[in-house]
């Protein structure tokens, strides 16, 4: 289950087919820590360990992406991230 859930946030990459602006919004929404933290808190509060586990897997995915250098996306394109400023054109 961990392996299957670990890759779920990466389906957000498909949103880039609608354009870089929409793609970056969807990708960033699934790759920020707020969502999994809310899921963990709600799961804990409701006594639902499955939700807590899902939130932890989601957080692990985000951490793994950051460790590999994949950051939050800018609307200028998929390669432009908050971790790779060198990808921006020089002015």
Secondary structure, DSSP 8 states (H G I E B T S, - for coil): -HHHHHTGGGGGGGGGGG-HHHHHHHHHHHSSHHHHHHHHHHHHHHT-HHHHHHHHHHHHHHHHHHHTT---EETTEEEEESS-GGGS---
